[in-house]
């Protein structure tokens, strides 16, 4: 385990015990402020650490970093391209600089004021330039719920589901960072009692609670990765809201799968939490039965114990209501298997690619990761504080997703991904 994950570490920065951004975390993102253009930052407590400023003061001179301007970019891609050795060197050096007994920044008031900004005073941007986006369908509970809802409950899973990580290629251009509103999409739908399809705004707008991993290294076309090699290519994880228009999706998805019901918008959290930060939270995943084919076999614990929550705030309500509490550990197919399967046919991956988990549902109704499941296709409306109810999402609703891993006094959090639903044009 890396020294940077030691629960006994403390920073000279005052950090609340319930903060997502302890010194053991140090996630990477991209921000801009009134007095500076976009560049790489690291979250620490209530602050953003300007990493480019550190290079300007020669605090990274001892690292194998040839071009410090990789931290003065609009995206993390150029930094990620340097590889895992540099990722770790930079994260460990930042940890060292923030330790309570290190005076390099602590005792230099001018430098401290230059490199530390309050998170409330900056704008967080999309952390990576996304060349490609893939969405998986890897939660057994979610797939079983959907199969039971739309097909035969006794044969909820399709024959291939337990043999491979099902997925599809989504739309990279409509991935947006937390805080960007989502416009209600329009499209074709066919109500059950209608003789022909109709056109208009979706009446079944939904969220999907997901976690996505981002690749920081490329592969060549025609090559593939094993599950054991996969983590050398994964830079880190973000929270992901795969917005869905269920009525549009239901009409269009046969025979080629998701299209307009999915590609109108996906939201991601701005801070990328590294695999190194999450190392203490590895857990075994569900037993995979039947046994997978050899190219999907792996050793060790590849799932992560990350608590996930979703809240809904209606426009006439002053507070948000918790509507889902799930966990990333429930995933039947893990990230290593997803990436191995993605590349087994020779498909090349690129720096900044986003791979979403698919909806993460747990075994109990309050852990279902979508409105479709929480309301069981609208037949069991959710009751909200103040007397409101929801079958699906309405204009003005705000959906917020949060995630954190916590154990033995150590907390590693993701912050949040949040978006308000705007009316259709």
N, C-alpha and C positions, 0 to 999 in steps of 0.2 A: 504494500500500500504506500502511496506517495506521502511524503511528509506533509504536503499541502492539505491532506485530508485528516490530519490528526485532530481529534475533537478538542484537545487541550490548547490548541492555538488560539491566541487572542490578538486583536488589532488595537493600535492606538486610536483608531476611529471608534467612537461610541456607536455600538450596534445593538438594537433591541433583540432580545432572545428569540422573538417570534418573527424576525426579519427573514425573508427568503434568501438574503444575500450576505451570508456570513463569510468570513475570511476563507473558509474551506470550499466555497462555491466558485466565485470569480468567473461568472459567465461573460461571454463576449457579445457585443452588439455594436450597432452603428448609430450615432446620434449627431444632432446639430444643435447649436445654441445661437443666441443673438449675436455673440461676438466671435463665432468661429463656424467654419463650414463643416460639412459632414466628415466624420472620422471615427476610428474605432475607439470604443470605450469598454470598460469593465465595471460591472455593478458591485458595489461594496456598501452594505447598509443602505442609507438613504441617498447615497452619492453615486455619481458616475466618475470613474477615474479615466482621464484623458490619456490614453496610451501613447499617442503621438508626442505629447508634451514630454513624457518620460524619455523618449528617444532623443528629443532636442536637448535635454539636459544630460545626455550621455549615460543614462542609468542602465542601458542595455548593452553597453560596449563590450561586456564580457561574454555575450551570447554569440552564437553562430548566425548572426543576423546581418546579411550583406546589404539589404536595402530597407532602412527604417521607414521609408515613405509608404510601405505597405499598410501602415496604420493611418495614413492620411488619404483614405480612399472612401468611396461611397458604399462599398460592400466589403465583406470579410473574405471574398474569394481569393484575392492575391495573398493574404496572410495564410489561408488554409492551404494554398498551393505549396507552401514551404514544407509541409509534412509534419508528422506526429512528433518527431524529435524537437522541432522548433516550437510547436504548440506547447509542449510540456516545459521547455526551457522558459518560454515567456510567462506561462502561468506560474511556475515555481518562483521566478524572479519577482513577479508582482506580489506573490504571497510573502516573500522575504521582505520586500519594501514596506508592506503593510503591517508586519509583525510589531507588537507593542514595544519590543526592545531595539527596534531599528530606527536610528535617528535621521536617516538620509532624507526623508521627506518630513517626518514628524517635527524635526527641529529647524526646518527651513520654512518659515512662515510664507515667504513670497512664492516659493515653489508649491507649497500646499494649496494656496489660494488659486494658483494657475492650473493645477492638474485635477483638483477636485471641484465638481459642480453638483449642486443639488439636483436629484432626479426630477423634481417638480419644475425645474427651470430649463430643461432640455426637451427636445422632441426626438423620440425614438423612431428610427426609420426601418425599412425592410432590411434585415441583417445580411442577406445574401442576394446576389443576382441569380435567379433561378432559371437554369437552362431547360430543365425537365422536371416533371412532377408525376409521381406514381402514387396511386391510392390502393391500399390493400384492404382485405376483408377478412381479418385474422382473429376476431373474437368469437370463440365457440358459442358463447351465450347470445351474442348479437345475431350471429348467423342462424342459430336455432330459433330465436324469437321471430326473425323475419320469415324463415321457412314455415314456421307454425302458423304465422299470420296470413301468409299468402298462398301456402300450399297445404300439404298434408302434415299435420302435427306429428304423425307417426313416422314420417320420412322427411323431416324438416331440412336436413342437409342434402345437398346435391352429391352425387356419387364421387366427385373429385375432391370435395372440400377437405377431407382429412388426409389427402395425399399430396397436396401442394398448396402454397400460399396464393390464394386467388387475388388478382389485382387487375387494375386497368390504368391506362395512361390518361392523366387529367390535363387541365389547362394551366400552364405555368404563368401566363400573363395576367391572370386574374387573382393571384395570391397577393394579399395586402397585409400590412402590419396592424397590430392592435390599435384601435381607435378610429380606423377608417370605417365609415358607415357602409352598410350593405343595402343596395337598392333591391326592392322586391322584384323578382324577374317575371317576365311575361312569356307565354308559350302556348303550345297546344295541350289540351287536356280532354279526356273523354269521361265525363261523369257516368256512373254505372247505369243511370236511367236515361241517358241521352242516346239517340240513334246515330249521332255523328260527333266528331270532335268539335270543341269550341276553342276560341282563342281569348286570352286575357291574362291578368295577373294571377300568379299561383295563389290558391286558397289553402295550401298545405305546406307552408314554409317551415323548415326544420333546421335544427343544428345537429351536428354530429361531434361528439366528444372524442378527440383523437390526440395522439402524440406522434410527432414526425421526427425522423432522423435526417441529417444533412450530410452528404458526402463531401469530404475535403480533399480527396485525391481521385484522379481519373484512372480508367482502365482503357486498354486498346480494344478496338473492334475485333471480335473473334476470340477474345480471351474470357475467362470466367474466374470467379472467386469461390473459395470454399467457405463454409460457415466459420472456420477457424481463422481465415484471413480477413473476414469482413470488417472487423473492428479497426484494423489498420487504416481503413478508408472512411470510417465514420467520425466526423468532427464532433458532433453533439446533437442534442435533442431540443425541440421546441414544443409548446402546446399548439394544437391545430384544430380549428373549427371548420369542418367540411360542410358548408351550408348546402342544403338540399331542398329542392322543390318536389315534393313527393308525388303530386298529381301529374306534373309534367314528366317526371321520371317514369312513373308507372305506364304511361302511354307510349313513351319513346324507346324504352330500353330493350325491347325485343325487336330485332335479333342481335344487335351489336353492342348493347350495354349503355352506360350513362353518357349523356351528352348535355343538352341544354338545361336539364334538371340539376346539373352539378357545376357547370363551368362558369357561372355568373359571379362566383366569388368564393374564396377560401381565406381565412384569417389565421395569422400565426403570431405567436408571442415574440417580442423583439429580442429577448436575451437567449442566447444559445448556450445551454448547459452542457459542459463537456462530459464525455464518458469517464474521464479520470475523476471528476467531482462526484459522480454517481457510483463509483466503485464500491463503497461500503454498503450499498443497498441492493447488491445482486441477490437474486433468489432463484430457486428452481421454478420452471414453468409447469403447466399442466402435463400430465403423462400423455404422450402422443401414441394413440392406439387406433389403427394398426401402426406398426413400425414404419418409419419413413424410408424412402429409398436412400441408398448410400450417399448421394451427393448432398443430402439435407441433414445428415447425421452430424452431431456436435458433441463436445464434452464440456463439463462445467456448467455453471449457472449463467444463463443468458437473459433471463428476465430481470426486471427492476421493480422494487417495491416503491411505487410512486402514487400517493394519494391524489385523486383528481376530483374536482368539484365543479358544478355548474350552477350558476344563479340566474334568475330571470327577474328583471325589474320592469314592471308594467308602467306605462307613461303616467298613470294617475296614482302611482304608489311611491312614497318617499324612500322606501327601502327595498333592497333586493331580497328575493326569496330563494333559499337553497332548494333545488329541485332534483339534484343528482349527486351522489357521492360514490365514486368507483375507484378502481386501482389498475395501474398499468401491468401489474403482475398477472392479471387474468389472461393475458394474450396467449392464445394457443400456439400461434406461429411467432417466433421471436425475430428480432431485426436481422440477426446473422443469417437465419434461414431465408428471410425475405430477400436480402441482397444476393445470397448465393443463387436462389431460384431466378432472380431477375437477370443475372448474368450467365446462367448456365448455357444458354443458347448462343453466347457470344456477344450479347448486347453490351455496348460500352456505356460506362457511367461517366459523368462529368462533375467537375468541382461546382458545388452549389446545388446539386440535384436534391429535391425534397421527396421523401418517401413517407407517406402518412400510413398510420397503423390500420385505418378503418375504425369504425365506431367501437369504443371500449365499453362493453356492458359487463356487469358482474352478475352474480347468481340470484340477487334479490331485486324486486321491482324498483326499489329506490336507487339502485345502482345502474339502471338502464341509461345508456348514453345518447338517447335521442328522444324527441317528442313522440315520434312514431311508436316507440316502445313504451314510454312513460304513460301515454294515454291509450295504448293498445289500438292504434289506428284511429284515434279519435273517439273510441267508444267509452273511455273512462277519463273524462276531462280532469285536468289538474286544478285543484283549488288553491288560489293564491291569497295572501293576507289582504284583508279589506273586502273580501267577497268576490273578487274577480276569478275567472276560470279560463283555461286555455285547452283547446284541442291541438292547435298548432300555433305558430307565432303570429303576432299581429304587428301592424305598423307602430313604431314608437317603442316596442319592446327592446330591452337591452340584455344581451346575453354575455355573461362573463364566465370564463373558465380559468381555474387556478390549479396549480399542482405543486406538490412538495413531497420530499422524502425525509423521514424523520426517524432517528433511532439513537439510543444511548447518548442523548444530549446534542446530537449533531442534526442540523436541519439544512437541507439543500432545496431551494425553491426555484420556481420558474417565473415568478411574477404572475402576470395575467394576460389573457387575450380577450379583448372586449370590443363589442360592436353594437351599434344601434341599427334597427331596421327602418329604412326610409320607404315611403310609398313608391309605388311604381310610377314611371312617367306616363 
